Amino acid sequence: MVEVNLWSGMRRFVGDELVVEVEAETIGEMLDALVAAHPALEPIIAQGISVAVDGEIHVGRHVPIPPGVEVYLMNRLKGG
């Protein structure tokens, strides 16, 4: 199980939870599982979000999520 920490703007789409758990081994599987469990998240995830695994931002869906790491979904971070 992966514990996914959500930014406050996403809470209303998941029953006001701050942390949700899904079965996943990669970022892509995690995002797909979140949408399957909470379909209202689909437009937000489709627009683009940032995923931090143990404090490091990752962009690829194939990135593994090792057991016991911290995972955060945040507003999309853009460089400039």
Buried (B, 14 or more C-beta within 10 A) or exposed (E): EBEBBBBEEBBEBBEEBEEBEBEBEBBBBBBBBBBEEBEEBBEBBEEEBBBBBEEEEBEEEEBEBEEEBEBBBBEEEEEE
